[in-house]
Amino acid sequence: MTPSMPLMPFMPSAPTLPPDARALLDTWCADGLAIGWPSQIPDHWFNATPEHDAELRARFGALVDEAIAGGLGDWTATPLGTLALVLLLDQLPRNLYRRQARAFAGDARAQQVAAAAQDARVDEVLPLVGRVFLCMPFTHAESLPLQDRCVASFERLRAQAAPEHHATLDDHLRYARLHRDIVVRFGRFPHRNAVLGRESTPEEIEFLKDGPRFGQ
């Protein structure tokens, strides 16, 4: 497990956003940073192809590995840098290392960075797309307290969002509750068992016959 690293405070004199972080945010969020939510959902969010994964690997693979190894902590000097680091740890490994144990290697650090950002209210200065993706590490947590935090975070976002975003956030909230229900039932995500070398219980084997695998 990657050691916890404290969130660096955001100050007016903080460094500018690193170019690599900006490139990642522009790729992942499209025009969402400028207008709050992307005018068109990027394919790599939910409909990635092997070609999409390969492109992300070529552009950002070295940064993902550096983040998983504990690097790039200076990115948390700004709210957008914090978001970019969370994406490197939580989202991109699921594309780069699909159906491999390494897909989950950044989860613990992503959860720590995202929790620190929320606790410091850093997320509140981000556009909606950024706030959503700061919740995602909790969606992926095999921890009931973090799953509860995820659902509560999306409920809060839904309450604060403009009406035109309610349907989108309702979808995210529905998936957050689905993830939490699985962790309540099994204490973990059964679809990870094979790649993590965990033995599935008979109940998990039955669940995996038609249960969700969330792209993995």
C-alpha positions in Angstrom: 0.0 0.0 0.0 1.3 3.5 -0.8 1.9 5.5 2.3 -0.5 8.3 3.0 0.7 11.7 1.8 -0.7 14.9 3.3 -2.6 17.3 1.0 -0.6 20.5 0.4 -2.6 23.6 1.3 -3.9 25.7 -1.6 -2.6 29.3 -1.4 -2.7 32.2 -3.8 1.1 31.9 -4.2 0.8 28.2 -5.0 2.7 27.0 -8.2 0.9 27.0 -11.5 -0.7 23.9 -12.8 2.0 21.6 -14.3 1.7 21.2 -18.1 1.3 17.4 -17.8 -1.6 17.9 -15.4 -3.3 20.4 -17.7 -2.9 18.0 -20.7 -4.5 15.2 -18.7 -7.4 17.4 -17.5 -8.0 18.7 -21.0 -8.1 15.1 -22.3 -10.2 13.6 -19.6 -12.7 16.4 -18.9 -12.9 17.8 -22.5 -14.7 21.2 -22.2 -16.1 20.3 -18.8 -13.6 22.4 -16.9 -14.7 25.5 -18.8 -18.5 25.0 -18.7 -18.9 22.8 -15.6 -19.9 19.6 -17.3 -18.7 18.2 -20.7 -21.0 19.1 -23.6 -20.4 15.6 -24.9 -19.3 12.7 -22.6 -15.8 11.5 -23.6 -15.8 7.9 -24.8 -13.0 7.0 -22.4 -15.3 7.5 -19.4 -17.6 4.6 -20.1 -17.2 3.4 -23.7 -13.4 3.0 -24.0 -12.1 0.7 -26.7 -8.7 -1.0 -26.7 -7.6 1.9 -29.0 -8.7 4.5 -26.4 -6.8 2.6 -23.7 -3.7 2.4 -25.9 -3.8 6.1 -26.6 -4.1 7.0 -22.9 -1.3 4.6 -22.1 1.0 6.2 -24.7 0.3 9.7 -23.4 0.0 9.3 -19.7 1.3 5.8 -18.8 4.6 7.0 -17.3 2.7 9.6 -15.1 0.3 6.9 -13.9 3.2 4.7 -12.8 4.9 7.7 -11.1 1.7 8.5 -9.2 1.1 4.9 -8.1 4.8 4.8 -6.9 4.0 7.8 -4.6 5.3 10.6 -6.8 3.7 13.9 -8.0 2.7 15.0 -4.5 3.4 18.6 -5.5 0.4 18.5 -7.8 -1.8 18.9 -4.8 -0.6 22.5 -4.4 -3.6 23.5 -6.5 -7.2 22.2 -6.7 -6.9 21.3 -10.4 -3.6 19.6 -9.8 -5.3 17.6 -7.0 -8.0 16.5 -9.4 -5.4 15.5 -12.0 -3.5 13.4 -9.4 -6.7 11.7 -8.4 -7.4 10.9 -12.1 -4.0 9.4 -12.5 -4.5 7.2 -9.4 -8.1 6.2 -9.7 -9.4 6.5 -13.3 -6.5 5.9 -15.7 -5.2 2.7 -14.1 -8.6 1.1 -14.9 -8.0 1.9 -18.6 -4.3 1.2 -18.8 -4.4 -2.0 -16.7 -7.8 -3.3 -17.5 -8.5 -6.8 -15.9 -5.1 -6.7 -14.1 -4.4 -6.3 -10.4 -2.6 -3.0 -11.2 -5.9 -1.5 -12.2 -6.5 -1.0 -8.5 -3.0 -0.2 -7.4 -3.6 3.5 -7.0 -6.9 3.2 -5.1 -5.7 3.6 -1.6 -3.7 6.8 -2.4 -6.5 8.2 -4.5 -9.0 7.7 -1.6 -6.6 9.5 0.8 -6.0 12.5 -1.6 -9.7 12.8 -2.4 -10.7 12.7 1.2 -8.1 15.3 2.2 -9.4 17.5 -0.6 -13.0 17.2 0.5 -12.1 17.7 4.2 -10.2 20.9 3.2 -13.2 21.9 1.0 -10.8 22.1 -2.0 -13.4 20.4 -4.1 -15.8 23.3 -3.7 -13.7 25.5 -6.0 -13.8 22.9 -8.8 -16.4 22.7 -11.6 -19.0 20.0 -11.3 -17.0 17.5 -13.4 -14.1 17.9 -11.0 -16.2 17.4 -7.9 -17.7 14.2 -9.5 -14.3 12.7 -10.2 -13.1 13.5 -6.7 -16.0 11.3 -5.4 -15.1 8.4 -7.7 -12.2 7.0 -5.5 -14.8 6.3 -2.8 -17.1 4.5 -5.3 -14.2 2.1 -5.8 -13.4 1.6 -2.1 -13.7 -1.8 -0.5 -14.6 0.0 2.7 -18.2 0.6 3.9 -17.3 3.9 5.6 -15.9 5.2 2.3 -18.9 3.9 0.4 -21.1 5.7 2.8 -19.0 8.8 2.2 -19.4 8.4 -1.5 -23.2 8.2 -1.4 -23.3 11.2 1.0 -21.0 13.2 -1.3 -23.2 12.5 -4.4 -26.3 13.4 -2.4 -24.7 16.7 -1.4 -23.7 17.4 -5.0 -27.2 16.6 -6.2 -28.7 19.0 -3.7 -26.3 21.8 -4.7 -26.3 21.4 -8.4 -28.4 23.3 -10.9 -31.5 21.5 -12.1 -30.0 20.8 -15.6 -27.5 18.5 -13.9 -29.9 16.6 -11.7 -30.5 13.7 -14.1 -26.7 13.2 -14.5 -26.1 13.2 -10.8 -29.1 10.9 -10.2 -27.3 8.4 -12.5 -24.0 8.8 -10.5 -25.9 8.4 -7.2 -27.6 5.3 -8.5 -24.3 3.7 -9.3 -22.8 4.9 -6.0 -25.6 3.1 -4.1 -25.1 0.0 -6.3 -21.4 -0.1 -5.4 -22.2 0.4 -1.7 -24.8 -2.4 -1.8 -22.2 -4.8 -3.1 -19.7 -3.9 -0.4 -22.5 -4.2 2.2 -23.3 -7.7 0.9 -19.7 -9.1 0.4 -17.3 -6.7 2.1 -15.5 -6.4 -1.3 -16.0 -6.4 -5.0 -16.2 -10.0 -6.2 -15.2 -9.1 -9.8 -11.7 -8.3 -8.5 -11.1 -11.6 -6.9 -9.5 -13.4 -9.8 -7.0 -10.8 -10.7 -6.1 -10.2 -7.0 -5.7 -13.8 -6.3 -8.6 -14.0 -3.9 -10.8 -17.1 -3.6 -14.4 -16.4 -4.3 -17.1 -17.7 -2.0 -20.0 -19.8 -3.5 -22.3 -16.8 -3.1 -19.8 -14.6 -4.9 -19.4 -17.1 -7.7 -23.2 -17.1 -8.2 -23.3 -13.3 -8.1 -20.6 -13.1 -10.8 -22.7 -15.1 -13.3 -24.6 -11.9 -14.1 -23.5 -9.3 -11.6 -21.8 -6.0 -12.7 -18.1 -6.0 -13.4 -17.8 -2.2 -14.0 -15.5 -2.5 -17.0 -13.2 -5.0 -15.3 
